[in-house]
Amino acid sequence: MEMQVHDGISFWHRIKILTYKFLALVLLISSGSRGTGDICRLCCHIQGLKHNLNCSWESQSHTEHTLYVLRLKKQSCGLGSSQTDCPDSHLSIPSLLNFTAPVGQNWLLIPRKNLVKFYPYHLRLTAGGKEVQLNLTYDVNGENVLLEPPEITAVESEEDNIVEVKWRNQEHVSDEQKVELRYRMVGAANWTEVPNNKLEPGSCELTDLEPYVEYKLQIRYVADGSSSKKGSRWSETLTFCTPDQVPCGLLDVWRSTEKPPFLLIQWKPLGTTRGKILGYNVTYTDGGQANSAEAQCCHIKLPAGATDICVSPRNQHGLGYGSCVTPPCSEPAPPSGIKVWADGSGGIKVSGVATLPPPKDPHSYLVEWKELTLARNPFLNWTRFRATNQNFTLPGDFAPFAPYGVAVFALYQNSCAGVVSTVVYSQENAPSAGPNVSIRLISSAEAHISWDEVPLPNRRGNITGYTIYLNSSEHSRQKSALWSRSVFAHGRNDCVSGLSPDTAYTVWMTAWTRAGEGPLGSIRKFRTTGRTYNPLVIIIIVVLTVFFLLLAILFSLWTKRVLRKWFWPRIPIPNLENNAELSRIQNNNNWDLEQENPNTPIAIVEEIEPPTCPPRPQQGTFTSGYEKHFLPTQEEVMGLW
């Protein structure tokens, strides 16, 4: 049975109220101990003229937050209290309400119509299995109700980068209430708090600000530990910009290392511009004449022979510092041992930077990279790092399976040297296409195979090798080939021998990367010819035949000459001086013969005695020795022998 007291209020209910009060006191003490801390587990203040209750919290949870609001009985409802002091039974407002904040929202607004002034409330915030509790009294000066932050009314710029900030207190807050003011650059992590001696009632001057820089500003009330002067949460962030001046700082300028009909100059915008940049002034020398050009951010095309190139930012106050382009690299590459490689997590690293002895030691390195599949994009990405760095990760995101051309340059005082130029994939995969194959028959048993490189967009990694597949069956698209061979990636042709004459073959190829083998390339069919001889063998046979034939002819001529020399008699050569005498003797011994008509009639004639020869004149006989063998004797001529 529940214990009751004579005024009708439950004893256990009083214990519950006291417990809530104790928890609220603990939260109040913890809030006071934080003072100007940024974290508030659950804080509420009455907002604006509508007097809605704005409750906010700091939470890293990525789930919905639910706030339960329970209205408690007033403290005046105790012993001897009348019904007018405890009008809860006559209220039409529910005593328990709940509100849900979507994911990412850290505040909830409880409408005034759901609240009763001067009444205590118990708030319970739940999210992700955790909860935060707070007890408060709904009133501007109520228990655990924070003040609404001051309202910033103006931010006015003065000379020498001085900014005056003005604010207005809430209507129920006196000017004696202490405030805190802080600011920071946009993008910075840490806030800068303004010292108390610079804070005046309703205004403050900020000095030492950078020109033409965006700043964020916040203000709040500070609790002094008493119930009459409470604190508040930080106000909404106000962003303002300081006045501009002449641009300050050096541009990061680089040039395209390719050799098109023009020279592409690129630069990166200044981090702190100190004003609105209206353009960039580019000066250069071409053909011995000084030239100047105006460009927008952040590139310009100049003649290929341009030298002494400098770029300066310009705003309404004038030109900033000029940044000059490094001349073309003409120094020999130093033995630095630099390597460019993929780190396995989608990034690209440069490692192995060696320190060289002066004066060869560069003061810094520059790395440029570009996605090679974007052929129409001439722009480069680049970054610089000190020579003392041993490992450096290139900034930015790299597309997987895409080739990037990476080059490293060593930068000296007025020159540079190319160190490394390579193609890197942040992530590799198997090729998406195979090479195209061409066939040329060498003989009936041998064929020459050549292939094209896999197109750059289809490589998806560095090609490490190729595989040739050969099949004599009609099932050419099956990888169960009768013959296959792997070849290295540096070559693009090979010979296949041991083929059968007059046979149909099918050949195809695949490409490999470190991630695996790609699909089939183009499929080619060919048929070997019948058994034929190698043309080289035929040529050798013909040459040998001709050689031996000539050798036989020469041997025959040599043999005939030897036989004639050894076996034929030696015939004396006649004396040419006695030729005339020999001719005369022969003419005297010849008779004049008359031609006889073949149609002369045959007649019988009498045989008569031959005439007597006249005596020969006594002359010396000429003998040359030649007549012994070939000339007829006198008896033979006369027919007497």
Secondary structure as the mmCIF struct_conf table of DSSP 4:
data_model
#
loop_
_struct_conf.conf_type_id
_struct_conf.id
_struct_conf.beg_label_comp_id
_struct_conf.beg_label_asym_id
_struct_conf.beg_label_seq_id
_struct_conf.end_label_comp_id
_struct_conf.end_label_asym_id
_struct_conf.end_label_seq_id
STRN STRN1 GLN A 4 GLN A 4
TURN_TY1_P TURN_TY1_P1 HIS A 6 ASP A 7
BEND BEND1 GLY A 8 GLY A 8
STRN STRN2 SER A 10 SER A 10
HELX_RH_AL_P HELX_RH_AL_P1 PHE A 11 ARG A 34
TURN_TY1_P TURN_TY1_P2 GLY A 35 THR A 36
BEND BEND2 ASP A 38 ASP A 38
BEND BEND3 ARG A 41 LEU A 42
STRN STRN3 CYS A 43 GLN A 47
TURN_TY1_P TURN_TY1_P3 GLY A 48 HIS A 51
STRN STRN4 ASN A 52 SER A 56
BEND BEND4 THR A 63 THR A 63
STRN STRN5 HIS A 65 ARG A 71
HELX_LH_PP_P HELX_LH_PP_P1 LEU A 72 LYS A 74
TURN_TY1_P TURN_TY1_P4 GLN A 75 SER A 76
BEND BEND5 GLY A 78 GLY A 78
TURN_TY1_P TURN_TY1_P5 LEU A 79 GLY A 80
TURN_TY1_P TURN_TY1_P6 GLN A 83 ASP A 85
HELX_RH_3T_P HELX_RH_3T_P1 PRO A 87 HIS A 90
BEND BEND6 ILE A 93 ILE A 93
BEND BEND7 SER A 95 SER A 95
STRN STRN6 LEU A 96 ALA A 101
HELX_LH_PP_P HELX_LH_PP_P2 PRO A 102 PRO A 102
TURN_TY1_P TURN_TY1_P7 VAL A 103 GLY A 104
STRN STRN7 TRP A 107 ILE A 110
HELX_RH_3T_P HELX_RH_3T_P2 ARG A 112 ASN A 114
TURN_TY1_P TURN_TY1_P8 LYS A 117 PHE A 118
STRN STRN8 PRO A 120 ALA A 127
TURN_TY1_P TURN_TY1_P9 GLY A 128 GLY A 129
STRN STRN9 LYS A 130 THR A 137
BEND BEND8 TYR A 138 ASP A 139
TURN_TY1_P TURN_TY1_P10 VAL A 140 ASN A 141
TURN_TY1_P TURN_TY1_P11 GLU A 143 ASN A 144
HELX_LH_PP_P HELX_LH_PP_P3 VAL A 145 VAL A 145
STRN STRN10 LEU A 146 LEU A 147
HELX_LH_PP_P HELX_LH_PP_P4 GLU A 148 PRO A 150
STRN STRN11 GLU A 151 SER A 157
BEND BEND9 GLU A 159 GLU A 159
TURN_TY1_P TURN_TY1_P12 ASP A 160 ASN A 161
STRN STRN12 VAL A 163 ARG A 168
TURN_TY1_P TURN_TY1_P13 GLU A 171 HIS A 172
BEND BEND10 VAL A 173 VAL A 173
TURN_TY1_P TURN_TY1_P14 ASP A 175 GLU A 176
BEND BEND11 GLN A 177 GLN A 177
STRN STRN13 VAL A 179 MET A 185
TURN_TY1_P TURN_TY1_P15 VAL A 186 GLY A 187
BEND BEND12 ALA A 189 ASN A 190
STRN STRN14 THR A 192 GLU A 193
HELX_LH_PP_P HELX_LH_PP_P5 VAL A 194 PRO A 195
HELX_RH_3T_P HELX_RH_3T_P3 ASN A 196 LYS A 198
STRN STRN15 LEU A 199 GLU A 200
TURN_TY1_P TURN_TY1_P16 PRO A 201 GLY A 202
STRN STRN16 SER A 203 LEU A 206
BEND BEND13 ASP A 208 ASP A 208
HELX_LH_PP_P HELX_LH_PP_P6 LEU A 209 GLU A 210
TURN_TY1_P TURN_TY1_P17 PRO A 211 TYR A 212
STRN STRN17 GLU A 214 TYR A 221
BEND BEND14 GLY A 225 LYS A 229
STRN STRN18 SER A 232 SER A 232
HELX_LH_PP_P HELX_LH_PP_P7 ARG A 233 THR A 237
STRN STRN19 LEU A 238 CYS A 241
HELX_LH_PP_P HELX_LH_PP_P8 THR A 242 ASP A 244
BEND BEND15 VAL A 246 VAL A 246
BEND BEND16 GLY A 249 GLY A 249
STRN STRN20 ASP A 252 ARG A 255
BEND BEND17 GLU A 258 GLU A 258
BEND BEND18 PRO A 261 PRO A 261
STRN STRN21 PHE A 262 LYS A 268
HELX_LH_PP_P HELX_LH_PP_P9 PRO A 269 LEU A 270
BEND BEND19 GLY A 271 GLY A 271
BEND BEND20 ARG A 274 GLY A 275
STRN STRN22 GLY A 279 ASP A 286
TURN_TY1_P TURN_TY1_P18 GLY A 287 GLY A 288
STRN STRN23 GLN A 289 ALA A 295
TURN_TY1_P TURN_TY1_P19 CYS A 297 CYS A 298
STRN STRN24 HIS A 299 PRO A 303
TURN_TY1_P TURN_TY1_P20 ALA A 304 GLY A 305
STRN STRN25 THR A 307 ASN A 315
TURN_TY1_P TURN_TY1_P21 GLN A 316 HIS A 317
STRN STRN26 GLY A 318 LEU A 319
STRN STRN27 SER A 323 CYS A 324
HELX_LH_PP_P HELX_LH_PP_P10 VAL A 325 CYS A 329
BEND BEND21 GLU A 331 GLU A 331
HELX_LH_PP_P HELX_LH_PP_P11 PRO A 332 PRO A 334
STRN STRN28 LYS A 339 ALA A 342
BEND BEND22 GLY A 344 GLY A 346
STRN STRN29 ILE A 348 SER A 351
HELX_LH_PP_P HELX_LH_PP_P12 VAL A 353 PRO A 357
TURN_TY1_P TURN_TY1_P22 PRO A 358 PRO A 359
BEND BEND23 LYS A 360 LYS A 360
BEND BEND24 HIS A 363 HIS A 363
STRN STRN30 SER A 364 GLU A 371
TURN_TY1_P TURN_TY1_P23 LEU A 372 THR A 373
TURN_TY1_P TURN_TY1_P24 ALA A 375 ARG A 376
STRN STRN31 ASN A 381 ARG A 386
TURN_TY1_P TURN_TY1_P25 ALA A 387 THR A 388
BEND BEND25 GLN A 390 GLN A 390
STRN STRN32 ASN A 391 THR A 393
HELX_LH_PP_P HELX_LH_PP_P13 LEU A 394 PRO A 395
BEND BEND26 GLY A 396 GLY A 396
TURN_TY1_P TURN_TY1_P26 PRO A 400 PHE A 401
STRN STRN33 PRO A 403 LEU A 411
BEND BEND27 GLN A 413 ASN A 414
STRN STRN34 CYS A 416 TYR A 425
BEND BEND28 SER A 426 GLN A 427
BEND BEND29 SER A 432 ALA A 433
STRN STRN35 VAL A 437 SER A 443
TURN_TY1_P TURN_TY1_P27 SER A 444 ALA A 445
STRN STRN36 GLU A 446 TRP A 451
HELX_LH_PP_P HELX_LH_PP_P14 ASP A 452 PRO A 455
HELX_RH_AL_P HELX_RH_AL_P2 LEU A 456 ARG A 459
BEND BEND30 GLY A 461 GLY A 461
STRN STRN37 GLY A 465 ASN A 471
BEND BEND31 SER A 473 GLU A 474
TURN_TY1_P TURN_TY1_P28 SER A 476 ARG A 477
BEND BEND32 GLN A 478 LYS A 479
BEND BEND33 LEU A 482 LEU A 482
STRN STRN38 TRP A 483 PHE A 488
TURN_TY1_P TURN_TY1_P29 ALA A 489 HIS A 490
STRN STRN39 ASN A 493 SER A 497
HELX_LH_PP_P HELX_LH_PP_P15 LEU A 499 SER A 500
TURN_TY1_P TURN_TY1_P30 PRO A 501 ASP A 502
STRN STRN40 ALA A 504 THR A 513
TURN_TY1_P TURN_TY1_P31 ARG A 514 ALA A 515
STRN STRN41 GLY A 516 GLU A 517
STRN STRN42 ARG A 524 ARG A 527
BEND BEND34 GLY A 530 ARG A 531
HELX_RH_AL_P HELX_RH_AL_P3 PRO A 535 PHE A 567
BEND BEND35 TRP A 568 TRP A 568
HELX_LH_PP_P HELX_LH_PP_P16 PRO A 569 ASN A 575
HELX_RH_3T_P HELX_RH_3T_P4 LEU A 576 ASN A 578
HELX_RH_AL_P HELX_RH_AL_P4 ASN A 579 ASN A 588
TURN_TY1_P TURN_TY1_P32 ASN A 589 ASN A 589
HELX_LH_PP_P HELX_LH_PP_P17 LEU A 593 GLN A 595
TURN_TY1_P TURN_TY1_P33 PRO A 598 ASN A 599
HELX_LH_PP_P HELX_LH_PP_P18 THR A 600 ILE A 602
HELX_LH_PP_P HELX_LH_PP_P19 GLU A 609 PRO A 617
HELX_LH_PP_P HELX_LH_PP_P20 GLY A 620 PHE A 622
BEND BEND36 GLY A 625 TYR A 626
TURN_TY1_P TURN_TY1_P34 GLU A 627 HIS A 629
BEND BEND37 PHE A 630 LEU A 631
HELX_LH_PP_P HELX_LH_PP_P21 PRO A 632 THR A 633
HELX_RH_AL_P HELX_RH_AL_P5 GLN A 634 MET A 638
TURN_TY1_P TURN_TY1_P35 GLY A 639 GLY A 639
#
